[in-house]
Amino acid sequence: MKNFTKSMALIFSLSLLSTTSASAYTVYISNEKDDTVTIIDSKTLKVTDTIKVGQRPRGITLTKDQKQLLVCASDDDTVEVIDRQTKKIVKTLPSGPDPELFILHPTGNPLYIANEDDNMVTVVDIKTNKVLSEIGVGVEPEGMGISPDGKTIINTSETTNMVHFIDSKTHEITHNVLVDQRPRVSIYGPAGKYVWASSEIGGTVSIIDAKTKEITKKISFKIPGISQDTIQPVGIQLLKDGSKAFVALGPSNRVAVINTKTYEVEKYLLVGQRVWNLGFTPDEKLIFTTNGISNDVSVIDVASLKVIKSIPVGRYPWGVVIAND
């Protein structure tokens, strides 16, 4: 029995080594309460450094050339630009009050910022540091997405309960789609045919036809032994081939794995407490989730659909982005 136990432990260790040794990427986690960004090596699954940033960092992304890291310093009403090599803040970009999430145009410029406190999406040229436009949207804008061709921006407004479709050239809203209560994240699927929008309080994910702007499907969730009011969808990520979607379900401490052909939940993965957002490594072998209350990051092996590691980070980890190093 003892030899069997040792053998099983060895098999698991080799499996974990195989999972994490394929490629090394740099993972960046924004910690909302610590005013820091934690850096993790995706190969060793260990914290390598911590960067001090502005107040209440949430949204986090990379420039197109991946030389710089952009961070929404929400309580400073600005976006900070960090040089990845020096790990120093090199400049700040203008923003409206309380920037929460943002997205870059596929060309790498401009940046579209959801400003939660003034019901605006601010459009900023990241090279000249100039505001190009301010787009009035619904109350408490948060989620930002953009079509693969860069022609349409999408934004969710938490209190208005809408997904807004915005022409990226004219900066005019072309369509408003009513979804369930408190929409948080909205993203285009890989082919750009559908938009996925999570509704935190509504407890659903709406699938919107990008052409007709009609909701074609609503996905709901049910976890045995878990209260429905704790199942709160927030972050969404889809595989590049569009075969599976992963949805962070907030205080239920689960990530749902969805078959995108049937829209059925295949599995619920137990992660840390109050999972907010999630991000793939570029090779899509691992997913990192930010767990706001347990102050850690869970690492999911995509092939086996198993949680393989919990990594302590700062307080209230919120956003995640992974560099293609």
Helices and strands as residue ranges (DSSP letters): H 2-20, E 26-31, E 36-41, E 46-52, E 57-62, E 68-73, G 74-76, E 78-83, E 88-94, E 99-104, E 111-115, E 120-125, E 130-136, E 141-146, E 152-157, E 162-167, E 173-178, E 183-188, E 194-199, E 204-209, E 215-220, G 228-230, E 236-238, E 244-248, E 254-259, E 264-270, E 275-280, E 286-291, E 296-301, E 306-312, E 317-323
